[in-house]
Amino acid sequence: MLVKHEVNGNKGGFYAIEEGKTIGEMTYSAAGPGKIIIDHTEVDPEEKGKGIGHVLLMKAVEYARENNVKILPLCPFAKASFDRDVNIRDVLF
């Protein structure tokens, strides 16, 4: 599985791609300098339960750490993941 990061203006996303098909996505909006809001996570129903959402979240956390960005997780999946894992809370806004 390949994870691509795309940015288009003040919107962006991390996309899980397998065999040329997008099987998951986590999208965000810029919320000013150094802040992003994760607003949506979706995984192909046939791929659920494989940890794809977690992989996408970890790519977002990696991006935030490398670029000194803070994350506000409005998406229920992302919020629940931050609530569960204390090791990624350093990037929370």
Backbone torsions as a table, in degrees:
resi	resn	phi	psi	omega
1	MET	NA	134.7	177.7
2	LEU	-107.3	139.3	174.8
3	VAL	-115.0	120.4	178.5
4	LYS	-104.3	142.8	174.6
5	HIS	-110.7	124.7	178.8
6	GLU	-123.8	141.6	177.6
7	VAL	-126.9	134.1	178.3
8	ASN	-137.9	95.9	-176.6
9	GLY	69.6	-125.4	-179.9
10	ASN	-96.6	13.4	177.8
11	LYS	-116.8	154.4	177.8
12	GLY	-158.9	176.6	178.8
13	GLY	-168.9	159.9	173.7
14	PHE	-113.1	129.3	-173.2
15	TYR	-124.6	125.4	177.3
16	ALA	-88.8	124.1	-176.2
17	ILE	-125.6	132.2	178.0
18	GLU	-136.8	127.1	-179.4
19	GLU	51.6	41.7	176.7
20	GLY	78.7	1.3	-176.8
21	LYS	-113.9	134.7	175.4
22	THR	-76.2	119.4	-177.5
23	ILE	-109.9	-5.0	177.3
24	GLY	-167.7	153.6	178.3
25	GLU	-149.3	147.9	173.0
26	MET	-133.1	118.0	-175.4
27	THR	-109.9	156.7	-179.9
28	TYR	-147.5	164.1	174.2
29	SER	-124.6	144.5	174.8
30	ALA	-71.1	141.0	-179.2
31	ALA	-125.5	47.7	-177.0
32	GLY	99.1	178.4	-177.8
33	PRO	-62.9	126.4	173.8
34	GLY	75.3	17.4	-179.8
35	LYS	-138.9	138.2	172.5
36	ILE	-131.3	152.7	176.8
37	ILE	-114.3	115.7	173.5
38	ILE	-77.6	118.0	-173.3
39	ASP	-112.8	-10.7	-175.5
40	HIS	-161.0	136.8	171.4
41	THR	-135.1	132.9	179.5
42	GLU	-145.5	138.1	177.6
43	VAL	-126.0	138.8	176.5
44	ASP	-50.5	130.9	-177.9
45	PRO	-53.7	-32.7	179.7
46	GLU	-71.7	-15.9	-176.1
47	GLU	-107.0	0.1	-177.7
48	LYS	-61.4	147.7	178.2
49	GLY	86.6	3.5	-178.6
50	LYS	-101.2	3.3	178.2
51	GLY	81.5	16.1	-177.5
52	ILE	-66.1	-41.1	177.7
53	GLY	-59.6	-40.4	178.9
54	HIS	-65.3	-41.3	177.7
55	VAL	-59.8	-44.5	179.5
56	LEU	-62.9	-42.7	178.9
57	LEU	-62.4	-41.7	-179.7
58	MET	-65.9	-32.8	174.7
59	LYS	-66.5	-39.1	177.5
60	ALA	-65.1	-41.7	178.4
61	VAL	-64.5	-43.1	177.9
62	GLU	-60.3	-44.9	177.7
63	TYR	-60.1	-45.3	-179.1
64	ALA	-61.5	-43.8	-179.6
65	ARG	-65.7	-42.3	-177.5
66	GLU	-70.1	-25.4	-175.0
67	ASN	-114.4	13.0	178.8
68	ASN	52.7	50.7	-178.4
69	VAL	-114.9	143.4	175.4
70	LYS	-103.1	149.4	-176.2
71	ILE	-115.4	134.0	170.0
72	LEU	-110.0	109.0	-176.0
73	PRO	-88.3	95.9	176.5
74	LEU	-85.8	-26.8	176.8
75	CYS	-63.7	131.8	-178.2
76	PRO	-57.3	-38.6	179.1
77	PHE	-63.8	-48.4	-178.7
78	ALA	-64.1	-42.6	179.7
79	LYS	-60.7	-46.1	-179.8
80	ALA	-62.7	-37.4	179.5
81	SER	-65.9	-42.4	177.0
82	PHE	-66.1	-36.3	178.5
83	ASP	-64.2	-35.7	-177.8
84	ARG	-79.3	-35.4	-169.4
85	ASP	-112.5	103.2	-179.2
86	VAL	-67.7	-19.7	-176.0
87	ASN	-74.1	-9.9	179.6
88	ILE	-113.3	2.9	-175.4
89	ARG	-72.2	-9.0	178.9
90	ASP	-63.5	-20.0	-179.4
91	VAL	-99.1	2.7	-179.8
92	LEU	-70.3	145.0	175.5
93	PHE	-94.8	NA	NA
